[in-house]
Amino acid sequence: MPLLALSRVTIAKSVFKIYAILPPITAPRVEGGVNSQLSVVNSPTLVMTMSNYTTISHLKSEFRSLGDSIPAMLSRNSDELPEKISILTLNCWGLKFLSKYRRERLLEIGKRIAGSNNPPHIVGLQECWTQEDYNNIRRETQEILPYGKFYYSGIFGGGLAILSKWPIEESTMFAYPLNGRPTAFFRGDWFVGKGVACARIRIGPASTDIADVFCTHLHAPYEREPHDSYICHRTAQAWEIVKLMRAAAEKGHLVIGLGDFNMLPQSLAHRLITSHAPVKDVWSHLHPDSSIGAAIDAAEMARKKPIPSADFNVLENGATCDGIFNTWRWNKTQQNRLKREGNIVVDGELPDPLAKRLDYIYVGDGAFGQFSSPKKWTISSARVGMMERHPTLHCSLSDHFSVEATIVLDTSKDSDAEDEQNSFLPIQKHIESIRSLRSISPMGSTTLVTAANATSPTNTEIASQQQQIALAEDMYDQVLQMISTYAARERFQRRARLGHFAASLVVSTSCFVGVWWSPRAFVSFILCLVSSLSLVAGTIDGLIGGLFVSSELRSLKEFEWEIRNARRTVLGLGLDIEEEHRSPRSAPRGWHR
């Protein structure tokens, strides 16, 4: 029985106890004249006005109706596993004081979710920063999504929320260890405390009828990869959510990861997720030939595909951001025209070279680990949604479009589908992965896969696994090189900031000494001002270099150790004590972006 149903039963029992101890209330006896105040005196313990009498009678009626509705509530919450689950993720662009028409747009988002032809069962929202906007969306969607959680994190909040048709049994806000820098206050990633909003949702009566939902918003890229200085933070965040999703899959739960991942398909962070967590990117699964970036990105240009149209980007590439359909990506002239003329229709055949996919839904059915569930979920459909404009403002509802997917319960047991599900590299099964690379003969010799014998089914499978592990090794090496480069940059930052602090002490002391021999008052004032400003700036830099950067370097060491350990595990190597304790200083010193 769901916990929420139990709590309702407990509340109902308490209500009935209160109802039982209330004295019987009959028609009130009126004392006094016509103009006297009416009072009920039947009970020695209750003296009340006629309005209070009416309130108690109303409460009794409500208690009876609550008791009558308990079986219905239990039936609803203990329902059988649904045959399909519709999922929606949307970056709402709800920054307080910064996002234009914030209240109007987010209220309309709630209305569109509630009025959808295919109402979602689970919704993940990002950049829903204010409690007011969350409450407005909850009011609009409470009929189809009666359960929800607004997550609190950081100084200003992470802007994450999860809405659900089914009860949320547990929730956690997991903060990312690496999450931007406080010096970039004008960007705000560090101050909002980005992380993963986790919700355990009861979708059926069985012990494994649980959907573990992970909603996140990874660190934004402010430059193109690989020149983005925050790529290391974003990759580390992807690694953290991988561990959360894999742990949920090991329990046999349905895994749903969704949000604005701020990464391109087949990027380093994307490959980490798809290769280490038993989940599928729903769009790539249904559209395997979709773009891996904007048409102007190097990776996509290397595919030598023609520049896609706006319609093609939405229907085939799953582009949710920077497309010409979104009015918030228009230039100032176009937006001024929108204000004058109202709704402007965009030709879907126009080329759209900037559109890309940053928003994702990952799904895994928990067919993994010793607690795997016999229930299988298949990806039925995926689409880009929330493209409608505001009815009166005529602007897009957000600077992102939504991703909407539907998964269907598959009761048939297909071994091929199960093999396809286990196409990732689970760390827990590294021994089996390594052993499968060799075909042991009766004499104990190892059969190598060569061009001559590669056509046999067994050797074809082994060759495929060899290629998969080779790709994983290359991926690990790229991550380690990225960590090493970024760690060198941060060590330089720490030295520079601590050096600035030491220099500020010298400057401040020198200025105070100079005041003693200052011939004029205004010179003394200038020296005191310079001394104070220098000391304040140096102290702030010293705190950042000595405290924050040191903390960041320790988080980098943890991330590096986990990647090195995963690499050695997948390759079947033993523990290297020297490598474990050595400091990552392979990158040259200096300033690295």
C-alpha positions in Angstrom: 0.0 0.0 0.0 1.4 3.4 -0.9 2.7 5.5 2.0 0.4 8.4 1.0 -2.6 6.1 1.1 -1.6 4.9 4.6 -1.3 8.5 5.8 -4.8 9.2 4.5 -6.2 6.2 6.3 -4.5 7.4 9.5 -5.9 10.9 9.0 -9.4 9.5 8.4 -9.2 7.3 11.6 -8.2 10.4 13.6 -11.1 12.3 12.0 -13.6 9.6 13.0 -12.3 9.6 16.6 -12.8 13.4 16.8 -16.3 12.9 15.3 -17.1 10.2 17.9 -16.2 12.4 20.8 -18.3 15.4 19.6 -21.5 15.7 21.6 -24.8 15.2 19.7 -26.0 18.4 18.3 -29.7 18.8 18.0 -31.8 21.8 17.0 -30.6 24.7 19.1 -32.7 26.0 22.0 -33.1 29.7 21.8 -33.0 31.8 24.9 -33.9 35.4 25.2 -36.1 37.6 23.1 -36.3 38.1 19.4 -33.4 40.5 19.4 -31.3 38.4 21.8 -28.1 36.6 20.6 -28.8 33.0 19.7 -26.8 30.5 21.6 -26.8 26.7 21.8 -27.1 25.4 25.4 -27.9 21.7 24.8 -24.4 20.6 25.7 -22.7 21.6 28.9 -19.4 21.5 27.2 -20.2 23.5 24.1 -21.5 27.0 23.9 -21.5 28.5 20.5 -23.2 30.8 18.1 -25.5 29.6 15.4 -22.8 30.2 12.8 -20.5 27.8 14.7 -23.3 25.3 14.8 -23.5 25.5 11.1 -19.7 25.0 10.8 -19.7 21.9 13.0 -22.6 20.4 10.9 -20.6 21.1 7.8 -17.5 19.5 9.2 -19.5 16.4 10.1 -20.7 16.2 6.6 -17.2 16.6 5.3 -15.9 13.8 7.6 -18.6 11.5 6.3 -17.7 12.2 2.7 -14.0 11.7 3.5 -14.8 8.3 5.0 -16.8 7.4 1.9 -13.9 8.4 -0.4 -11.2 6.4 1.4 -11.8 3.2 -0.6 -11.7 5.2 -3.8 -8.4 6.8 -2.8 -6.9 3.4 -1.9 -8.1 2.0 -5.2 -6.6 4.8 -7.1 -3.2 4.7 -5.4 -3.0 0.9 -5.5 -3.9 0.7 -9.1 -2.2 -1.7 -11.5 0.9 -0.7 -13.3 0.1 1.7 -16.1 0.3 0.5 -19.7 2.0 3.7 -20.8 3.8 6.6 -19.2 4.0 10.0 -20.9 7.0 12.2 -19.9 7.8 15.9 -20.4 10.8 18.0 -19.7 11.0 21.8 -20.2 13.4 24.6 -19.4 10.9 27.3 -18.5 13.3 30.3 -18.6 11.9 31.7 -15.4 14.7 33.9 -14.0 13.3 36.4 -11.6 13.8 40.1 -12.7 15.6 38.9 -15.8 13.2 36.8 -17.9 10.7 38.9 -19.9 7.0 38.2 -19.3 8.0 35.5 -16.7 4.7 35.3 -14.9 2.5 35.3 -18.0 4.7 32.7 -19.8 4.9 30.2 -16.9 1.2 30.5 -16.2 0.5 29.7 -19.8 3.0 26.8 -19.6 0.9 25.3 -16.8 -2.3 25.7 -18.9 -0.7 24.1 -21.9 0.4 21.1 -19.8 -3.1 20.7 -18.3 -4.8 21.0 -21.7 -2.6 18.7 -23.6 -4.2 16.1 -25.9 -1.8 13.5 -24.4 -1.4 14.7 -20.8 2.0 13.9 -19.3 2.2 11.6 -16.2 5.7 12.8 -15.1 7.0 16.4 -15.7 10.5 17.8 -15.0 10.9 21.5 -15.0 14.1 23.6 -15.1 14.6 27.3 -14.5 11.4 27.5 -12.5 13.1 29.7 -10.0 10.3 31.2 -8.0 7.8 29.6 -5.6 5.1 31.8 -7.1 5.6 30.4 -10.6 5.7 26.9 -9.3 2.4 27.4 -7.4 0.8 28.8 -10.5 1.8 25.8 -12.6 0.6 23.4 -9.8 -2.8 25.1 -9.6 -3.2 24.7 -13.4 -2.1 21.0 -13.5 -3.5 19.7 -10.2 -6.2 17.7 -11.9 -3.8 15.6 -14.0 -0.7 15.9 -11.8 -1.8 16.0 -8.2 1.7 15.4 -6.8 4.7 17.7 -7.0 7.9 18.8 -5.4 9.7 22.1 -5.7 13.4 21.7 -4.8 15.5 24.0 -2.8 19.3 24.4 -3.2 22.1 26.9 -3.2 21.7 30.6 -2.5 19.0 31.4 -5.0 17.7 28.0 -5.7 18.3 25.5 -8.6 15.0 26.1 -10.4 14.1 22.4 -10.5 10.6 20.9 -10.0 9.0 17.5 -10.6 5.3 16.9 -11.1 3.7 13.5 -11.1 0.4 11.7 -11.5 1.4 9.2 -8.8 2.6 9.7 -5.2 6.2 10.8 -4.5 7.4 8.5 -1.8 10.9 10.0 -1.4 12.8 13.0 -2.7 16.3 14.2 -2.5 18.2 17.2 -3.8 21.7 16.0 -4.7 24.2 18.9 -5.1 27.0 18.6 -7.7 30.5 18.7 -6.2 31.8 20.7 -9.2 29.4 23.5 -10.1 31.0 26.6 -11.6 33.0 29.3 -9.8 31.9 32.1 -7.4 33.9 34.6 -9.3 31.5 34.2 -12.3 28.8 36.0 -10.3 27.3 37.4 -13.5 26.6 33.9 -14.7 25.2 32.5 -11.4 25.7 28.8 -11.9 27.6 28.5 -8.6 25.1 30.6 -6.6 22.0 28.6 -7.7 23.5 25.4 -6.4 22.9 23.1 -9.4 22.3 19.5 -8.8 19.9 16.6 -9.4 16.3 16.6 -8.2 15.5 13.0 -7.3 12.0 11.6 -6.8 11.0 8.1 -6.1 7.5 7.7 -7.5 5.1 4.8 -6.8 3.5 3.7 -10.1 2.2 0.3 -9.1 1.5 -2.1 -6.2 4.6 -4.4 -6.6 7.8 -3.7 -4.7 9.7 -2.8 -8.0 6.9 -0.7 -9.4 8.9 2.4 -8.7 10.0 5.1 -11.1 13.2 6.9 -10.0 13.1 10.3 -11.6 16.2 12.4 -11.9 15.7 16.0 -13.1 18.8 18.2 -13.7 20.2 21.2 -15.3 23.9 20.9 -16.1 26.3 23.8 -16.1 25.8 26.1 -19.1 28.5 26.3 -21.9 29.6 29.8 -22.5 32.0 28.8 -25.3 32.0 26.1 -27.9 33.7 22.8 -26.9 36.5 22.1 -26.4 37.3 25.7 -25.6 34.6 26.0 -22.9 36.3 26.4 -19.6 33.4 24.8 -17.8 33.5 21.6 -19.8 35.2 19.8 -17.0 32.4 20.7 -14.5 29.7 19.7 -16.9 31.3 16.3 -17.6 31.8 15.7 -13.9 28.1 16.5 -13.4 27.1 14.0 -16.1 29.3 11.4 -14.3 27.4 12.1 -11.0 24.0 11.6 -12.5 25.2 8.4 -14.2 26.0 7.0 -10.8 22.5 7.9 -9.5 20.7 6.4 -12.5 22.8 3.2 -12.4 22.1 2.7 -8.7 18.4 3.0 -9.3 18.6 0.5 -12.2 20.4 -2.0 -9.9 17.2 -2.0 -7.7 15.1 -3.0 -10.7 13.3 0.4 -10.8 12.2 2.3 -13.9 14.8 5.0 -14.4 13.9 8.4 -15.9 16.5 11.0 -16.4 15.4 14.3 -17.9 16.3 17.9 -18.1 18.5 20.6 -19.8 21.8 18.8 -20.0 23.5 21.7 -22.0 25.4 19.1 -24.1 25.3 18.0 -27.7 24.6 14.4 -28.8 27.8 12.3 -28.9 29.7 14.8 -26.8 32.0 13.5 -24.0 29.3 14.0 -21.4 26.6 12.4 -23.6 28.9 9.3 -24.2 29.6 9.0 -20.5 25.9 8.7 -19.8 24.9 6.3 -22.5 27.9 4.0 -21.9 27.8 3.8 -18.1 24.1 3.9 -17.2 21.5 1.4 -18.4 19.4 4.0 -20.1 18.6 5.1 -23.6 18.4 8.6 -25.0 14.8 8.4 -26.3 15.5 10.7 -29.3 18.6 9.0 -30.5 16.9 5.7 -30.0 14.0 6.6 -32.4 16.1 8.9 -34.7 19.6 7.3 -34.8 20.7 9.5 -37.7 19.7 12.8 -36.0 22.2 15.7 -35.9 25.0 15.8 -33.3 25.0 19.6 -33.1 24.1 22.7 -34.9 24.8 22.7 -38.6 27.7 25.1 -38.0 29.4 22.9 -35.4 32.5 21.1 -36.4 31.2 17.6 -35.5 28.0 18.1 -37.5 29.9 19.6 -40.5 32.1 16.6 -40.6 29.0 14.5 -41.4 28.7 16.6 -44.6 24.9 16.8 -44.3 23.0 19.7 -45.9 21.8 22.5 -43.7 18.5 21.4 -42.3 15.3 23.3 -42.5 13.4 24.5 -39.4 10.8 21.7 -39.8 13.5 19.0 -40.2 15.3 20.2 -37.1 12.1 19.8 -35.0 10.8 16.6 -36.5 14.0 14.7 -37.1 16.8 16.3 -35.1 14.9 17.1 -32.0 16.2 20.6 -31.8 14.9 22.4 -28.7 17.1 25.5 -28.6 18.3 28.3 -30.8 16.0 27.5 -33.7 14.2 30.1 -35.8 10.8 29.0 -34.6 11.6 30.4 -31.1 10.9 34.1 -30.9 13.4 34.6 -28.1 16.2 33.8 -30.6 15.1 36.5 -33.0 17.1 39.7 -33.4 15.8 43.0 -32.0 14.3 44.1 -35.3 12.3 40.9 -35.6 11.1 41.1 -32.1 10.0 44.7 -32.6 8.0 43.6 -35.6 6.4 40.9 -33.5 5.2 43.5 -31.0 3.7 45.6 -33.8 2.1 42.9 -36.0 1.3 40.2 -33.5 1.6 36.6 -34.5 4.2 36.2 -37.3 4.3 32.9 -39.1 7.7 31.4 -39.7 8.3 29.4 -42.9 9.3 25.8 -41.9 11.3 25.4 -45.1 13.8 28.1 -44.2 17.3 26.9 -43.4 18.0 26.7 -39.6 21.8 26.4 -39.1 21.9 27.3 -35.4 19.3 25.0 -33.9 20.5 22.2 -31.6 19.4 19.7 -29.1 20.2 20.4 -25.5 17.3 18.8 -23.7 17.1 15.1 -23.1 14.9 12.3 -21.7 16.7 9.1 -20.7 14.8 5.9 -19.9 15.9 2.6 -18.5 13.5 -0.2 -17.5 15.6 -1.6 -14.6 16.4 -4.8 -16.4 19.8 -4.9 -14.7 21.2 -6.3 -11.5 20.0 -9.1 -9.2 16.7 -7.3 -8.5 15.8 -6.8 -12.1 12.1 -6.5 -12.8 10.4 -8.8 -15.4 8.5 -5.8 -16.7 9.9 -4.2 -19.8 9.3 -0.7 -21.1 9.7 0.2 -24.7 10.1 3.7 -26.2 7.0 4.4 -28.2 7.3 8.0 -29.3 9.2 11.2 -28.8 8.5 14.7 -30.0 9.4 18.4 -29.6 6.6 20.2 -27.9 5.6 23.6 -26.3 6.1 25.3 -29.6 2.8 27.2 -29.4 3.1 30.9 -28.7 1.5 32.9 -25.9 -2.1 33.7 -27.0 -1.8 37.5 -26.2 1.9 38.2 -26.1 2.6 36.2 -29.3 6.0 35.2 -28.0 7.4 31.7 -27.4 6.6 30.2 -24.0 10.3 29.8 -23.2 13.7 30.1 -24.9 13.6 26.2 -25.0 11.0 23.9 -26.5 10.0 20.8 -24.5 10.8 17.2 -25.1 7.9 14.8 -24.7 8.2 11.0 -24.8 5.9 8.0 -24.3 7.0 4.6 -23.0 4.8 1.6 -23.2 4.8 -1.5 -21.0 5.9 -4.6 -22.9 4.8 -7.8 -21.3 6.4 -10.0 -23.9 9.8 -11.5 -23.0 12.1 -10.9 -26.0 15.6 -12.0 -25.5 16.8 -9.8 -28.4 15.3 -6.8 -26.7 17.1 -7.7 -23.5 20.4 -8.0 -25.2 19.8 -4.6 -26.8 19.1 -3.2 -23.3 22.5 -4.3 -22.0 24.5 -2.5 -24.6 26.2 -0.3 -22.0 29.4 -1.0 -20.0 28.2 -1.8 -16.4 31.2 -1.5 -14.1 29.7 -4.1 -11.8 30.0 -6.7 -14.6 33.6 -6.0 -15.7 34.8 -9.5 -15.1 32.1 -10.9 -17.5 33.0 -8.2 -20.0 36.7 -9.1 -19.9 36.1 -12.8 -20.1 33.8 -12.4 -23.0 36.7 -11.0 -25.0 38.3 -14.4 -25.2 37.2 -17.7 -26.5 38.8 -20.5 -24.4 39.6 -23.7 -26.2 39.5 -27.1 -24.5 43.3 -26.9 -24.2 43.0 -23.6 -22.4 44.4 -21.6 -25.3 42.9 -18.2 -26.3 41.4 -17.8 -29.8 42.3 -14.4 -31.3 39.8 -12.7 -33.5 41.4 -12.2 -36.9 40.1 -11.3 -40.4 40.0 -15.0 -41.2 37.7 -16.1 -38.4 35.8 -12.9 -37.7 32.8 -14.0 -39.7 31.7 -16.6 -37.1 28.9 -15.4 -34.8 30.9 -15.8 -31.6 33.9 -14.0 -32.9 31.7 -11.2 -34.4 30.3 -10.6 -31.0 33.8 -10.6 -29.4 35.0 -8.2 -32.0 32.1 -5.9 -31.3 32.9 -6.0 -27.6 36.6 -5.3 -28.3 35.7 -2.3 -30.3 33.3 -1.1 -27.6 36.0 -1.3 -24.9 38.5 0.4 -27.2 36.1 3.3 -27.5 35.6 3.3 -23.8 39.4 3.5 -23.2 39.6 6.4 -25.6 36.8 8.2 -23.8 38.4 7.7 -20.4 41.7 9.1 -21.8 39.9 12.2 -23.1 38.3 12.8 -19.7 41.6 12.3 -17.8 43.4 14.7 -20.2 40.6 17.2 -19.7 40.9 16.9 -15.9 44.6 17.3 -16.0 44.4 20.4 -18.1 41.7 22.0 -15.9 43.6 21.1 -12.7 46.7 22.8 -14.0 44.6 25.9 -14.7 43.1 25.9 -11.2 46.5 25.5 -9.6 47.7 28.5 -11.5 44.6 30.4 -10.3 45.3 29.4 -6.7 48.9 30.7 -6.9 47.8 33.9 -8.6 45.1 34.6 -6.1 47.2 33.8 -3.0 50.0 36.0 -4.5 47.5 38.8 -5.0 46.5 38.5 -1.3 50.2 38.7 -0.2 50.8 41.7 -2.5 47.7 43.4 -1.1 49.1 43.1 2.4 52.3 44.8 1.3 50.5 47.6 -0.5 48.1 48.2 2.4 50.9 48.3 4.9 53.0 50.6 2.7 50.1 53.0 2.3 49.5 53.2 6.1 53.2 53.9 6.6 53.1 56.6 4.0 50.3 58.4 5.8 52.8 59.2 8.6 55.0 61.3 6.2 52.1 62.7 4.1 52.4 66.5 3.8 48.7 67.1 2.9 45.4 65.8 4.1 44.1 64.8 0.7 47.2 62.6 0.1 46.6 60.8 3.4 43.0 60.2 2.4 44.1 58.8 -1.0 46.6 56.5 0.7 44.0 55.2 3.2 41.5 54.6 0.4 44.0 52.7 -1.7 45.1 50.7 1.3 41.5 49.7 2.2 40.5 48.8 -1.4 43.7 46.8 -1.9 43.2 44.9 1.3 39.6 44.1 0.6 40.2 42.9 -3.0 43.2 40.9 -1.9 41.4 39.3 1.0 38.5 38.2 -1.3 41.0 36.8 -3.8 42.8 35.1 -1.0 39.7 33.5 0.3 38.7 32.3 -3.2 42.2 30.9 -3.9 42.8 29.4 -0.5 39.3 28.0 0.2 37.2 27.6 -3.0 40.0 26.6 -5.4 41.4 24.1 -2.9 38.0 22.6 -2.5 37.6 22.5 -6.2 40.9 20.7 -6.7 39.9 18.1 -4.1 36.7 17.4 -6.0 38.7 17.1 -9.2 40.9 14.5 -7.5 37.8 12.5 -6.6 36.5 12.7 -10.1 39.9 11.7 -11.5 40.2 8.7 -9.2 36.8 7.5 -10.2 37.5 7.8 -13.9 40.9 6.1 -13.5 39.3 3.3 -11.5 36.6 2.8 -14.1 39.2 2.7 -16.9 41.3 0.1 -15.1 38.2 -1.9 -14.2 36.8 -2.0 -17.8 40.3 -2.9 -19.2 40.7 -5.6 -16.6 43.8 -4.1 -15.1 44.8 -4.4 -11.4 45.1 -1.6 -8.9 48.2 0.6 -9.5 49.2 2.0 -6.1 51.6 4.5 -7.6 49.0 5.8 -10.0 46.5 6.0 -7.2 48.6 8.3 -5.0 50.3 10.3 -7.7 49.2 13.9 -8.3 47.8 14.7 -11.8 50.5 17.1 -13.0 50.9 15.8 -16.6 49.6 19.0 -18.1 51.9 22.0 -18.6 51.8 24.8 -16.2 50.2 28.1 -17.1 46.9 29.6 -18.0 44.5 27.1 -19.6 41.1 27.8 -20.8 
